[in-house]
Amino acid sequence: MQLVEGVDHVGRVRLDALAQAFWYGMLGARAPAIVSLQRWVVGAPPVKSNEGMRYLRMPVFDSIRDDPRFEAVPGKMGLPYVPEGEAMPAR
C-alpha cells in the first residue's frame, strides 16, 4: 500500500491500489488511475481480483474506460473485457 496524504482534516490514510484508482478516477486523473489499477491487478490475490471486477463497472472509471490499458485490466485477471452495455459471456 502507498501512503496518500489527505486534505483538510482527513490527515493521512493508507489506501490500497484499487482505492487509489477509485479516488484518482473521481479527481479525473486518468494516468494515475490506470497505473493504480495496473498495480492492483499485480498485487491482488485472485479471489480479491475477481470480486473487484464489479468496481471496474462503476461510473468513476468512465473517463478511462476507452484507454487500452484499462481494457487490459480484466485480461490480466483472466477475465474477458466486456464493453459497457454488452452482456458478460455465459460460462
PDB file of N, CA, C and O in Angstrom:
ATOM      1  N   MET A   1       0.829  -1.182   0.000  1.00  0.00           N
ATOM      2  CA  MET A   1       0.000   0.000   0.000  1.00  0.00           C
ATOM      3  C   MET A   1       0.872   1.244   0.000  1.00  0.00           C
ATOM      4  O   MET A   1       1.966   1.265   0.565  1.00  0.00           O
ATOM      5  N   GLN A   2       0.369   2.256  -0.636  1.00  0.00           N
ATOM      6  CA  GLN A   2       1.088   3.516  -0.716  1.00  0.00           C
ATOM      7  C   GLN A   2       0.432   4.505   0.246  1.00  0.00           C
ATOM      8  O   GLN A   2      -0.787   4.498   0.421  1.00  0.00           O
ATOM      9  N   LEU A   3       1.233   5.337   0.853  1.00  0.00           N
ATOM     10  CA  LEU A   3       0.716   6.335   1.776  1.00  0.00           C
ATOM     11  C   LEU A   3       0.242   7.544   0.982  1.00  0.00           C
ATOM     12  O   LEU A   3       1.000   8.125   0.205  1.00  0.00           O
ATOM     13  N   VAL A   4      -1.009   7.916   1.180  1.00  0.00           N
ATOM     14  CA  VAL A   4      -1.591   9.059   0.487  1.00  0.00           C
ATOM     15  C   VAL A   4      -1.973  10.094   1.525  1.00  0.00           C
ATOM     16  O   VAL A   4      -2.657   9.774   2.497  1.00  0.00           O
ATOM     17  N   GLU A   5      -1.546  11.324   1.333  1.00  0.00           N
ATOM     18  CA  GLU A   5      -1.892  12.378   2.276  1.00  0.00           C
ATOM     19  C   GLU A   5      -3.263  12.926   1.960  1.00  0.00           C
ATOM     20  O   GLU A   5      -3.576  13.222   0.806  1.00  0.00           O
ATOM     21  N   GLY A   6      -4.077  13.059   2.982  1.00  0.00           N
ATOM     22  CA  GLY A   6      -5.431  13.548   2.818  1.00  0.00           C
ATOM     23  C   GLY A   6      -5.482  15.063   2.732  1.00  0.00           C
ATOM     24  O   GLY A   6      -4.450  15.734   2.731  1.00  0.00           O
ATOM     25  N   VAL A   7      -6.676  15.583   2.660  1.00  0.00           N
ATOM     26  CA  VAL A   7      -6.913  17.015   2.543  1.00  0.00           C
ATOM     27  C   VAL A   7      -7.682  17.477   3.766  1.00  0.00           C
ATOM     28  O   VAL A   7      -8.532  16.753   4.285  1.00  0.00           O
ATOM     29  N   ASP A   8      -7.384  18.682   4.225  1.00  0.00           N
ATOM     30  CA  ASP A   8      -8.087  19.292   5.336  1.00  0.00           C
ATOM     31  C   ASP A   8      -7.910  18.453   6.600  1.00  0.00           C
ATOM     32  O   ASP A   8      -6.780  18.213   7.024  1.00  0.00           O
ATOM     33  N   HIS A   9      -9.018  18.002   7.209  1.00  0.00           N
ATOM     34  CA  HIS A   9      -8.926  17.296   8.487  1.00  0.00           C
ATOM     35  C   HIS A   9      -8.791  15.791   8.339  1.00  0.00           C
ATOM     36  O   HIS A   9      -8.741  15.073   9.337  1.00  0.00           O
ATOM     37  N   VAL A  10      -8.732  15.311   7.120  1.00  0.00           N
ATOM     38  CA  VAL A  10      -8.663  13.868   6.919  1.00  0.00           C
ATOM     39  C   VAL A  10      -7.333  13.323   7.399  1.00  0.00           C
ATOM     40  O   VAL A  10      -7.280  12.229   7.961  1.00  0.00           O
ATOM     41  N   GLY A  11      -6.263  14.065   7.186  1.00  0.00           N
ATOM     42  CA  GLY A  11      -4.950  13.603   7.616  1.00  0.00           C
ATOM     43  C   GLY A  11      -4.380  12.592   6.647  1.00  0.00           C
ATOM     44  O   GLY A  11      -4.519  12.731   5.432  1.00  0.00           O
ATOM     45  N   ARG A  12      -3.730  11.560   7.197  1.00  0.00           N
ATOM     46  CA  ARG A  12      -3.089  10.548   6.357  1.00  0.00           C
ATOM     47  C   ARG A  12      -3.854   9.233   6.449  1.00  0.00           C
ATOM     48  O   ARG A  12      -4.199   8.767   7.535  1.00  0.00           O
ATOM     49  N   VAL A  13      -4.106   8.653   5.294  1.00  0.00           N
ATOM     50  CA  VAL A  13      -4.880   7.422   5.216  1.00  0.00           C
ATOM     51  C   VAL A  13      -4.141   6.449   4.311  1.00  0.00           C
ATOM     52  O   VAL A  13      -3.612   6.844   3.273  1.00  0.00           O
ATOM     53  N   ARG A  14      -4.102   5.190   4.696  1.00  0.00           N
ATOM     54  CA  ARG A  14      -3.493   4.174   3.828  1.00  0.00           C
ATOM     55  C   ARG A  14      -4.564   3.631   2.884  1.00  0.00           C
ATOM     56  O   ARG A  14      -5.613   3.158   3.321  1.00  0.00           O
ATOM     57  N   LEU A  15      -4.287   3.706   1.606  1.00  0.00           N
ATOM     58  CA  LEU A  15      -5.217   3.204   0.595  1.00  0.00           C
ATOM     59  C   LEU A  15      -4.541   2.108  -0.213  1.00  0.00           C
ATOM     60  O   LEU A  15      -3.368   2.229  -0.565  1.00  0.00           O
ATOM     61  N   ASP A  16      -5.271   1.041  -0.508  1.00  0.00           N
ATOM     62  CA  ASP A  16      -4.705   0.042  -1.413  1.00  0.00           C
ATOM     63  C   ASP A  16      -4.803   0.586  -2.841  1.00  0.00           C
ATOM     64  O   ASP A  16      -5.408   1.633  -3.071  1.00  0.00           O
ATOM     65  N   ALA A  17      -4.214  -0.121  -3.785  1.00  0.00           N
ATOM     66  CA  ALA A  17      -4.134   0.372  -5.162  1.00  0.00           C
ATOM     67  C   ALA A  17      -5.509   0.558  -5.796  1.00  0.00           C
ATOM     68  O   ALA A  17      -5.699   1.483  -6.585  1.00  0.00           O
ATOM     69  N   LEU A  18      -6.476  -0.308  -5.466  1.00  0.00           N
ATOM     70  CA  LEU A  18      -7.821  -0.158  -6.025  1.00  0.00           C
ATOM     71  C   LEU A  18      -8.485   1.109  -5.497  1.00  0.00           C
ATOM     72  O   LEU A  18      -9.122   1.840  -6.256  1.00  0.00           O
ATOM     73  N   ALA A  19      -8.341   1.369  -4.216  1.00  0.00           N
ATOM     74  CA  ALA A  19      -8.908   2.592  -3.633  1.00  0.00           C
ATOM     75  C   ALA A  19      -8.245   3.825  -4.234  1.00  0.00           C
ATOM     76  O   ALA A  19      -8.912   4.827  -4.488  1.00  0.00           O
ATOM     77  N   GLN A  20      -6.942   3.757  -4.461  1.00  0.00           N
ATOM     78  CA  GLN A  20      -6.251   4.880  -5.091  1.00  0.00           C
ATOM     79  C   GLN A  20      -6.802   5.117  -6.490  1.00  0.00           C
ATOM     80  O   GLN A  20      -7.049   6.258  -6.880  1.00  0.00           O
ATOM     81  N   ALA A  21      -6.996   4.035  -7.247  1.00  0.00           N
ATOM     82  CA  ALA A  21      -7.543   4.170  -8.601  1.00  0.00           C
ATOM     83  C   ALA A  21      -8.917   4.819  -8.562  1.00  0.00           C
ATOM     84  O   ALA A  21      -9.236   5.675  -9.387  1.00  0.00           O
ATOM     85  N   PHE A  22      -9.723   4.405  -7.601  1.00  0.00           N
ATOM     86  CA  PHE A  22     -11.054   4.985  -7.448  1.00  0.00           C
ATOM     87  C   PHE A  22     -10.961   6.496  -7.232  1.00  0.00           C
ATOM     88  O   PHE A  22     -11.640   7.265  -7.914  1.00  0.00           O
ATOM     89  N   TRP A  23     -10.118   6.923  -6.280  1.00  0.00           N
ATOM     90  CA  TRP A  23     -10.012   8.354  -5.972  1.00  0.00           C
ATOM     91  C   TRP A  23      -9.386   9.135  -7.113  1.00  0.00           C
ATOM     92  O   TRP A  23      -9.818  10.250  -7.405  1.00  0.00           O
ATOM     93  N   TYR A  24      -8.373   8.568  -7.767  1.00  0.00           N
ATOM     94  CA  TYR A  24      -7.806   9.258  -8.930  1.00  0.00           C
ATOM     95  C   TYR A  24      -8.865   9.407 -10.024  1.00  0.00           C
ATOM     96  O   TYR A  24      -8.932  10.439 -10.692  1.00  0.00           O
ATOM     97  N   GLY A  25      -9.685   8.380 -10.203  1.00  0.00           N
ATOM     98  CA  GLY A  25     -10.775   8.465 -11.171  1.00  0.00           C
ATOM     99  C   GLY A  25     -11.749   9.566 -10.815  1.00  0.00           C
ATOM    100  O   GLY A  25     -12.192  10.314 -11.687  1.00  0.00           O
ATOM    101  N   MET A  26     -12.090   9.672  -9.523  1.00  0.00           N
ATOM    102  CA  MET A  26     -13.004  10.732  -9.058  1.00  0.00           C
ATOM    103  C   MET A  26     -12.426  12.118  -9.343  1.00  0.00           C
ATOM    104  O   MET A  26     -13.158  13.060  -9.646  1.00  0.00           O
ATOM    105  N   LEU A  27     -11.101  12.224  -9.240  1.00  0.00           N
ATOM    106  CA  LEU A  27     -10.437  13.509  -9.466  1.00  0.00           C
ATOM    107  C   LEU A  27     -10.162  13.778 -10.946  1.00  0.00           C
ATOM    108  O   LEU A  27      -9.700  14.861 -11.303  1.00  0.00           O
ATOM    109  N   GLY A  28     -10.441  12.802 -11.804  1.00  0.00           N
ATOM    110  CA  GLY A  28     -10.192  12.983 -13.232  1.00  0.00           C
ATOM    111  C   GLY A  28      -8.739  12.820 -13.615  1.00  0.00           C
ATOM    112  O   GLY A  28      -8.328  13.255 -14.691  1.00  0.00           O
ATOM    113  N   ALA A  29      -7.952  12.197 -12.746  1.00  0.00           N
ATOM    114  CA  ALA A  29      -6.528  11.975 -13.013  1.00  0.00           C
ATOM    115  C   ALA A  29      -6.380  10.620 -13.712  1.00  0.00           C
ATOM    116  O   ALA A  29      -6.176   9.592 -13.066  1.00  0.00           O
ATOM    117  N   ARG A  30      -6.488  10.640 -15.039  1.00  0.00           N
ATOM    118  CA  ARG A  30      -6.516   9.407 -15.831  1.00  0.00           C
ATOM    119  C   ARG A  30      -5.283   8.537 -15.649  1.00  0.00           C
ATOM    120  O   ARG A  30      -5.399   7.361 -15.302  1.00  0.00           O
ATOM    121  N   ALA A  31      -4.108   9.100 -15.879  1.00  0.00           N
ATOM    122  CA  ALA A  31      -2.876   8.304 -15.833  1.00  0.00           C
ATOM    123  C   ALA A  31      -2.652   7.666 -14.463  1.00  0.00           C
ATOM    124  O   ALA A  31      -2.392   6.464 -14.402  1.00  0.00           O
ATOM    125  N   PRO A  32      -2.743   8.416 -13.357  1.00  0.00           N
ATOM    126  CA  PRO A  32      -2.546   7.770 -12.056  1.00  0.00           C
ATOM    127  C   PRO A  32      -3.620   6.718 -11.748  1.00  0.00           C
ATOM    128  O   PRO A  32      -3.336   5.729 -11.073  1.00  0.00           O
ATOM    129  N   ALA A  33      -4.837   6.921 -12.234  1.00  0.00           N
ATOM    130  CA  ALA A  33      -5.895   5.926 -12.010  1.00  0.00           C
ATOM    131  C   ALA A  33      -5.543   4.614 -12.701  1.00  0.00           C
ATOM    132  O   ALA A  33      -5.693   3.541 -12.118  1.00  0.00           O
ATOM    133  N   ILE A  34      -5.083   4.701 -13.927  1.00  0.00           N
ATOM    134  CA  ILE A  34      -4.726   3.492 -14.675  1.00  0.00           C
ATOM    135  C   ILE A  34      -3.517   2.804 -14.054  1.00  0.00           C
ATOM    136  O   ILE A  34      -3.502   1.581 -13.920  1.00  0.00           O
ATOM    137  N   VAL A  35      -2.512   3.573 -13.676  1.00  0.00           N
ATOM    138  CA  VAL A  35      -1.320   2.993 -13.040  1.00  0.00           C
ATOM    139  C   VAL A  35      -1.713   2.280 -11.746  1.00  0.00           C
ATOM    140  O   VAL A  35      -1.207   1.195 -11.458  1.00  0.00           O
ATOM    141  N   SER A  36      -2.605   2.877 -10.974  1.00  0.00           N
ATOM    142  CA  SER A  36      -3.062   2.250  -9.728  1.00  0.00           C
ATOM    143  C   SER A  36      -3.814   0.957 -10.013  1.00  0.00           C
ATOM    144  O   SER A  36      -3.640  -0.027  -9.295  1.00  0.00           O
ATOM    145  N   LEU A  37      -4.652   0.944 -11.055  1.00  0.00           N
ATOM    146  CA  LEU A  37      -5.363  -0.284 -11.420  1.00  0.00           C
ATOM    147  C   LEU A  37      -4.388  -1.378 -11.834  1.00  0.00           C
ATOM    148  O   LEU A  37      -4.553  -2.541 -11.465  1.00  0.00           O
ATOM    149  N   GLN A  38      -3.372  -0.997 -12.603  1.00  0.00           N
ATOM    150  CA  GLN A  38      -2.378  -1.970 -13.028  1.00  0.00           C
ATOM    151  C   GLN A  38      -1.625  -2.540 -11.824  1.00  0.00           C
ATOM    152  O   GLN A  38      -1.335  -3.736 -11.784  1.00  0.00           O
ATOM    153  N   ARG A  39      -1.312  -1.701 -10.857  1.00  0.00           N
ATOM    154  CA  ARG A  39      -0.640  -2.145  -9.642  1.00  0.00           C
ATOM    155  C   ARG A  39      -1.553  -3.062  -8.826  1.00  0.00           C
ATOM    156  O   ARG A  39      -1.098  -4.047  -8.245  1.00  0.00           O
ATOM    157  N   TRP A  40      -2.833  -2.731  -8.788  1.00  0.00           N
ATOM    158  CA  TRP A  40      -3.804  -3.541  -8.057  1.00  0.00           C
ATOM    159  C   TRP A  40      -3.887  -4.948  -8.630  1.00  0.00           C
ATOM    160  O   TRP A  40      -3.897  -5.927  -7.883  1.00  0.00           O
ATOM    161  N   VAL A  41      -3.947  -5.051  -9.956  1.00  0.00           N
ATOM    162  CA  VAL A  41      -4.060  -6.357 -10.598  1.00  0.00           C
ATOM    163  C   VAL A  41      -2.847  -7.227 -10.265  1.00  0.00           C
ATOM    164  O   VAL A  41      -2.994  -8.423 -10.012  1.00  0.00           O
ATOM    165  N   VAL A  42      -1.687  -6.652 -10.264  1.00  0.00           N
ATOM    166  CA  VAL A  42      -0.467  -7.409  -9.984  1.00  0.00           C
ATOM    167  C   VAL A  42      -0.429  -7.867  -8.529  1.00  0.00           C
ATOM    168  O   VAL A  42      -0.011  -8.989  -8.240  1.00  0.00           O
ATOM    169  N   GLY A  43      -0.862  -7.010  -7.620  1.00  0.00           N
ATOM    170  CA  GLY A  43      -0.733  -7.310  -6.202  1.00  0.00           C
ATOM    171  C   GLY A  43      -1.910  -7.991  -5.548  1.00  0.00           C
ATOM    172  O   GLY A  43      -1.779  -8.494  -4.432  1.00  0.00           O
ATOM    173  N   ALA A  44      -3.066  -8.027  -6.209  1.00  0.00           N
ATOM    174  CA  ALA A  44      -4.271  -8.575  -5.580  1.00  0.00           C
ATOM    175  C   ALA A  44      -4.323 -10.089  -5.715  1.00  0.00           C
ATOM    176  O   ALA A  44      -4.009 -10.623  -6.779  1.00  0.00           O
ATOM    177  N   PRO A  45      -4.717 -10.793  -4.650  1.00  0.00           N
ATOM    178  CA  PRO A  45      -4.929 -12.239  -4.778  1.00  0.00           C
ATOM    179  C   PRO A  45      -6.059 -12.501  -5.777  1.00  0.00           C
ATOM    180  O   PRO A  45      -6.941 -11.656  -5.928  1.00  0.00           O
ATOM    181  N   PRO A  46      -6.056 -13.649  -6.462  1.00  0.00           N
ATOM    182  CA  PRO A  46      -7.080 -13.927  -7.485  1.00  0.00           C
ATOM    183  C   PRO A  46      -8.520 -13.741  -7.005  1.00  0.00           C
ATOM    184  O   PRO A  46      -9.338 -13.181  -7.735  1.00  0.00           O
ATOM    185  N   VAL A  47      -8.842 -14.193  -5.811  1.00  0.00           N
ATOM    186  CA  VAL A  47     -10.221 -14.051  -5.324  1.00  0.00           C
ATOM    187  C   VAL A  47     -10.583 -12.582  -5.201  1.00  0.00           C
ATOM    188  O   VAL A  47     -11.670 -12.174  -5.611  1.00  0.00           O
ATOM    189  N   LYS A  48      -9.687 -11.787  -4.642  1.00  0.00           N
ATOM    190  CA  LYS A  48      -9.941 -10.356  -4.485  1.00  0.00           C
ATOM    191  C   LYS A  48     -10.087  -9.694  -5.852  1.00  0.00           C
ATOM    192  O   LYS A  48     -10.936  -8.820  -6.026  1.00  0.00           O
ATOM    193  N   SER A  49      -9.280 -10.096  -6.811  1.00  0.00           N
ATOM    194  CA  SER A  49      -9.356  -9.524  -8.160  1.00  0.00           C
ATOM    195  C   SER A  49     -10.711  -9.812  -8.787  1.00  0.00           C
ATOM    196  O   SER A  49     -11.318  -8.925  -9.386  1.00  0.00           O
ATOM    197  N   ASN A  50     -11.194 -11.056  -8.654  1.00  0.00           N
ATOM    198  CA  ASN A  50     -12.486 -11.416  -9.240  1.00  0.00           C
ATOM    199  C   ASN A  50     -13.610 -10.626  -8.593  1.00  0.00           C
ATOM    200  O   ASN A  50     -14.518 -10.171  -9.288  1.00  0.00           O
ATOM    201  N   GLU A  51     -13.571 -10.456  -7.291  1.00  0.00           N
ATOM    202  CA  GLU A  51     -14.584  -9.660  -6.612  1.00  0.00           C
ATOM    203  C   GLU A  51     -14.495  -8.200  -7.044  1.00  0.00           C
ATOM    204  O   GLU A  51     -15.512  -7.510  -7.120  1.00  0.00           O
ATOM    205  N   GLY A  52     -13.310  -7.738  -7.320  1.00  0.00           N
ATOM    206  CA  GLY A  52     -13.094  -6.350  -7.694  1.00  0.00           C
ATOM    207  C   GLY A  52     -13.602  -5.985  -9.075  1.00  0.00           C
ATOM    208  O   GLY A  52     -13.678  -4.803  -9.411  1.00  0.00           O
ATOM    209  N   MET A  53     -13.954  -6.990  -9.893  1.00  0.00           N
ATOM    210  CA  MET A  53     -14.448  -6.695 -11.238  1.00  0.00           C
ATOM    211  C   MET A  53     -15.668  -5.789 -11.202  1.00  0.00           C
ATOM    212  O   MET A  53     -15.858  -4.977 -12.108  1.00  0.00           O
ATOM    213  N   ARG A  54     -16.491  -5.910 -10.182  1.00  0.00           N
ATOM    214  CA  ARG A  54     -17.692  -5.062 -10.122  1.00  0.00           C
ATOM    215  C   ARG A  54     -17.309  -3.591 -10.007  1.00  0.00           C
ATOM    216  O   ARG A  54     -18.054  -2.717 -10.451  1.00  0.00           O
ATOM    217  N   TYR A  55     -16.158  -3.317  -9.416  1.00  0.00           N
ATOM    218  CA  TYR A  55     -15.722  -1.927  -9.293  1.00  0.00           C
ATOM    219  C   TYR A  55     -15.336  -1.323 -10.639  1.00  0.00           C
ATOM    220  O   TYR A  55     -15.476  -0.117 -10.845  1.00  0.00           O
ATOM    221  N   LEU A  56     -14.855  -2.152 -11.546  1.00  0.00           N
ATOM    222  CA  LEU A  56     -14.466  -1.642 -12.867  1.00  0.00           C
ATOM    223  C   LEU A  56     -15.673  -1.140 -13.658  1.00  0.00           C
ATOM    224  O   LEU A  56     -15.513  -0.372 -14.606  1.00  0.00           O
ATOM    225  N   ARG A  57     -16.866  -1.563 -13.279  1.00  0.00           N
ATOM    226  CA  ARG A  57     -18.102  -1.120 -13.940  1.00  0.00           C
ATOM    227  C   ARG A  57     -18.628   0.198 -13.382  1.00  0.00           C
ATOM    228  O   ARG A  57     -19.564   0.773 -13.937  1.00  0.00           O
ATOM    229  N   MET A  58     -18.040   0.682 -12.293  1.00  0.00           N
ATOM    230  CA  MET A  58     -18.542   1.904 -11.658  1.00  0.00           C
ATOM    231  C   MET A  58     -18.310   3.124 -12.552  1.00  0.00           C
ATOM    232  O   MET A  58     -17.309   3.186 -13.267  1.00  0.00           O
ATOM    233  N   PRO A  59     -19.220   4.085 -12.516  1.00  0.00           N
ATOM    234  CA  PRO A  59     -19.100   5.288 -13.347  1.00  0.00           C
ATOM    235  C   PRO A  59     -17.812   6.085 -13.105  1.00  0.00           C
ATOM    236  O   PRO A  59     -17.399   6.857 -13.971  1.00  0.00           O
ATOM    237  N   VAL A  60     -17.185   5.914 -11.961  1.00  0.00           N
ATOM    238  CA  VAL A  60     -15.962   6.657 -11.675  1.00  0.00           C
ATOM    239  C   VAL A  60     -14.869   6.350 -12.705  1.00  0.00           C
ATOM    240  O   VAL A  60     -13.973   7.168 -12.919  1.00  0.00           O
ATOM    241  N   PHE A  61     -14.939   5.187 -13.335  1.00  0.00           N
ATOM    242  CA  PHE A  61     -13.936   4.816 -14.322  1.00  0.00           C
ATOM    243  C   PHE A  61     -14.373   5.107 -15.766  1.00  0.00           C
ATOM    244  O   PHE A  61     -13.676   4.727 -16.706  1.00  0.00           O
ATOM    245  N   ASP A  62     -15.506   5.767 -15.946  1.00  0.00           N
ATOM    246  CA  ASP A  62     -15.979   6.102 -17.297  1.00  0.00           C
ATOM    247  C   ASP A  62     -14.955   6.907 -18.085  1.00  0.00           C
ATOM    248  O   ASP A  62     -14.824   6.724 -19.295  1.00  0.00           O
ATOM    249  N   SER A  63     -14.237   7.787 -17.421  1.00  0.00           N
ATOM    250  CA  SER A  63     -13.289   8.660 -18.127  1.00  0.00           C
ATOM    251  C   SER A  63     -12.063   7.916 -18.637  1.00  0.00           C
ATOM    252  O   SER A  63     -11.343   8.439 -19.488  1.00  0.00           O
ATOM    253  N   ILE A  64     -11.806   6.704 -18.139  1.00  0.00           N
ATOM    254  CA  ILE A  64     -10.632   5.944 -18.602  1.00  0.00           C
ATOM    255  C   ILE A  64     -11.024   4.647 -19.294  1.00  0.00           C
ATOM    256  O   ILE A  64     -10.160   3.878 -19.717  1.00  0.00           O
ATOM    257  N   ARG A  65     -12.309   4.406 -19.407  1.00  0.00           N
ATOM    258  CA  ARG A  65     -12.796   3.149 -19.969  1.00  0.00           C
ATOM    259  C   ARG A  65     -12.334   2.927 -21.409  1.00  0.00           C
ATOM    260  O   ARG A  65     -12.191   1.782 -21.837  1.00  0.00           O
ATOM    261  N   ASP A  66     -12.102   3.999 -22.155  1.00  0.00           N
ATOM    262  CA  ASP A  66     -11.685   3.864 -23.555  1.00  0.00           C
ATOM    263  C   ASP A  66     -10.177   3.679 -23.710  1.00  0.00           C
ATOM    264  O   ASP A  66      -9.694   3.503 -24.829  1.00  0.00           O
ATOM    265  N   ASP A  67      -9.437   3.715 -22.624  1.00  0.00           N
ATOM    266  CA  ASP A  67      -7.979   3.563 -22.672  1.00  0.00           C
ATOM    267  C   ASP A  67      -7.635   2.077 -22.791  1.00  0.00           C
ATOM    268  O   ASP A  67      -8.143   1.270 -22.014  1.00  0.00           O
ATOM    269  N   PRO A  68      -6.782   1.701 -23.748  1.00  0.00           N
ATOM    270  CA  PRO A  68      -6.409   0.288 -23.908  1.00  0.00           C
ATOM    271  C   PRO A  68      -5.809  -0.323 -22.637  1.00  0.00           C
ATOM    272  O   PRO A  68      -5.956  -1.521 -22.396  1.00  0.00           O
ATOM    273  N   ARG A  69      -5.142   0.491 -21.832  1.00  0.00           N
ATOM    274  CA  ARG A  69      -4.574  -0.031 -20.584  1.00  0.00           C
ATOM    275  C   ARG A  69      -5.682  -0.422 -19.609  1.00  0.00           C
ATOM    276  O   ARG A  69      -5.535  -1.386 -18.857  1.00  0.00           O
ATOM    277  N   PHE A  70      -6.791   0.324 -19.618  1.00  0.00           N
ATOM    278  CA  PHE A  70      -7.942  -0.044 -18.786  1.00  0.00           C
ATOM    279  C   PHE A  70      -8.569  -1.327 -19.316  1.00  0.00           C
ATOM    280  O   PHE A  70      -8.910  -2.224 -18.544  1.00  0.00           O
ATOM    281  N   GLU A  71      -8.719  -1.411 -20.620  1.00  0.00           N
ATOM    282  CA  GLU A  71      -9.316  -2.589 -21.240  1.00  0.00           C
ATOM    283  C   GLU A  71      -8.503  -3.846 -20.962  1.00  0.00           C
ATOM    284  O   GLU A  71      -9.052  -4.948 -20.959  1.00  0.00           O
ATOM    285  N   ALA A  72      -7.196  -3.696 -20.729  1.00  0.00           N
ATOM    286  CA  ALA A  72      -6.321  -4.843 -20.466  1.00  0.00           C
ATOM    287  C   ALA A  72      -6.433  -5.357 -19.030  1.00  0.00           C
ATOM    288  O   ALA A  72      -6.026  -6.485 -18.751  1.00  0.00           O
ATOM    289  N   VAL A  73      -6.973  -4.559 -18.123  1.00  0.00           N
ATOM    290  CA  VAL A  73      -7.035  -4.952 -16.704  1.00  0.00           C
ATOM    291  C   VAL A  73      -7.796  -6.256 -16.505  1.00  0.00           C
ATOM    292  O   VAL A  73      -7.256  -7.152 -15.857  1.00  0.00           O
ATOM    293  N   PRO A  74      -9.016  -6.425 -17.021  1.00  0.00           N
ATOM    294  CA  PRO A  74      -9.706  -7.713 -16.821  1.00  0.00           C
ATOM    295  C   PRO A  74      -8.919  -8.891 -17.395  1.00  0.00           C
ATOM    296  O   PRO A  74      -8.900  -9.970 -16.803  1.00  0.00           O
ATOM    297  N   GLY A  75      -8.276  -8.693 -18.538  1.00  0.00           N
ATOM    298  CA  GLY A  75      -7.480  -9.764 -19.147  1.00  0.00           C
ATOM    299  C   GLY A  75      -6.348 -10.219 -18.239  1.00  0.00           C
ATOM    300  O   GLY A  75      -6.018 -11.404 -18.196  1.00  0.00           O
ATOM    301  N   LYS A  76      -5.758  -9.285 -17.520  1.00  0.00           N
ATOM    302  CA  LYS A  76      -4.683  -9.639 -16.586  1.00  0.00           C
ATOM    303  C   LYS A  76      -5.218 -10.423 -15.400  1.00  0.00           C
ATOM    304  O   LYS A  76      -4.458 -11.076 -14.685  1.00  0.00           O
ATOM    305  N   MET A  77      -6.537 -10.356 -15.191  1.00  0.00           N
ATOM    306  CA  MET A  77      -7.168 -11.125 -14.121  1.00  0.00           C
ATOM    307  C   MET A  77      -7.737 -12.436 -14.670  1.00  0.00           C
ATOM    308  O   MET A  77      -8.373 -13.194 -13.938  1.00  0.00           O
ATOM    309  N   GLY A  78      -7.506 -12.701 -15.964  1.00  0.00           N
ATOM    310  CA  GLY A  78      -8.023 -13.917 -16.574  1.00  0.00           C
ATOM    311  C   GLY A  78      -9.489 -13.837 -16.937  1.00  0.00           C
ATOM    312  O   GLY A  78     -10.146 -14.862 -17.116  1.00  0.00           O
ATOM    313  N   LEU A  79     -10.011 -12.611 -17.050  1.00  0.00           N
ATOM    314  CA  LEU A  79     -11.417 -12.404 -17.381  1.00  0.00           C
ATOM    315  C   LEU A  79     -11.521 -11.636 -18.696  1.00  0.00           C
ATOM    316  O   LEU A  79     -10.608 -10.885 -19.039  1.00  0.00           O
ATOM    317  N   PRO A  80     -12.616 -11.808 -19.439  1.00  0.00           N
ATOM    318  CA  PRO A  80     -12.772 -11.076 -20.696  1.00  0.00           C
ATOM    319  C   PRO A  80     -13.114  -9.615 -20.445  1.00  0.00           C
ATOM    320  O   PRO A  80     -13.761  -9.280 -19.453  1.00  0.00           O
ATOM    321  N   TYR A  81     -12.677  -8.754 -21.346  1.00  0.00           N
ATOM    322  CA  TYR A  81     -13.098  -7.354 -21.294  1.00  0.00           C
ATOM    323  C   TYR A  81     -14.430  -7.268 -22.017  1.00  0.00           C
ATOM    324  O   TYR A  81     -14.547  -7.694 -23.166  1.00  0.00           O
ATOM    325  N   VAL A  82     -15.429  -6.723 -21.350  1.00  0.00           N
ATOM    326  CA  VAL A  82     -16.755  -6.565 -21.944  1.00  0.00           C
ATOM    327  C   VAL A  82     -17.088  -5.079 -21.917  1.00  0.00           C
ATOM    328  O   VAL A  82     -17.268  -4.510 -20.840  1.00  0.00           O
ATOM    329  N   PRO A  83     -17.174  -4.435 -23.091  1.00  0.00           N
ATOM    330  CA  PRO A  83     -17.509  -3.012 -23.126  1.00  0.00           C
ATOM    331  C   PRO A  83     -18.841  -2.719 -22.459  1.00  0.00           C
ATOM    332  O   PRO A  83     -19.719  -3.579 -22.389  1.00  0.00           O
ATOM    333  N   GLU A  84     -18.976  -1.514 -21.979  1.00  0.00           N
ATOM    334  CA  GLU A  84     -20.215  -1.066 -21.299  1.00  0.00           C
ATOM    335  C   GLU A  84     -21.415  -1.316 -22.195  1.00  0.00           C
ATOM    336  O   GLU A  84     -21.376  -1.027 -23.391  1.00  0.00           O
ATOM    337  N   GLY A  85     -22.469  -1.849 -21.624  1.00  0.00           N
ATOM    338  CA  GLY A  85     -23.702  -2.084 -22.372  1.00  0.00           C
ATOM    339  C   GLY A  85     -23.796  -3.469 -22.977  1.00  0.00           C
ATOM    340  O   GLY A  85     -24.866  -3.858 -23.445  1.00  0.00           O
ATOM    341  N   GLU A  86     -22.706  -4.228 -22.982  1.00  0.00           N
ATOM    342  CA  GLU A  86     -22.741  -5.584 -23.509  1.00  0.00           C
ATOM    343  C   GLU A  86     -22.864  -6.563 -22.361  1.00  0.00           C
ATOM    344  O   GLU A  86     -22.418  -6.293 -21.246  1.00  0.00           O
ATOM    345  N   ALA A  87     -23.472  -7.700 -22.644  1.00  0.00           N
ATOM    346  CA  ALA A  87     -23.644  -8.720 -21.605  1.00  0.00           C
ATOM    347  C   ALA A  87     -22.348  -9.512 -21.433  1.00  0.00           C
ATOM    348  O   ALA A  87     -21.586  -9.697 -22.381  1.00  0.00           O
ATOM    349  N   MET A  88     -22.117  -9.975 -20.206  1.00  0.00           N
ATOM    350  CA  MET A  88     -20.979 -10.840 -19.944  1.00  0.00           C
ATOM    351  C   MET A  88     -21.228 -12.168 -20.657  1.00  0.00           C
ATOM    352  O   MET A  88     -22.365 -12.638 -20.700  1.00  0.00           O
ATOM    353  N   PRO A  89     -20.169 -12.785 -21.222  1.00  0.00           N
ATOM    354  CA  PRO A  89     -20.359 -14.094 -21.876  1.00  0.00           C
ATOM    355  C   PRO A  89     -20.771 -15.158 -20.863  1.00  0.00           C
ATOM    356  O   PRO A  89     -20.357 -15.122 -19.704  1.00  0.00           O
ATOM    357  N   ALA A  90     -21.587 -16.100 -21.314  1.00  0.00           N
ATOM    358  CA  ALA A  90     -22.027 -17.189 -20.439  1.00  0.00           C
ATOM    359  C   ALA A  90     -20.858 -18.115 -20.158  1.00  0.00           C
ATOM    360  O   ALA A  90     -19.995 -18.328 -21.009  1.00  0.00           O
ATOM    361  N   ARG A  91     -20.844 -18.657 -18.959  1.00  0.00           N
ATOM    362  CA  ARG A  91     -19.761 -19.581 -18.597  1.00  0.00           C
ATOM    363  C   ARG A  91     -20.182 -20.991 -18.798  1.00  0.00           C
ATOM    364  O   ARG A  91     -19.403 -21.910 -18.546  1.00  0.00           O
TER     365      ARG A  91
END
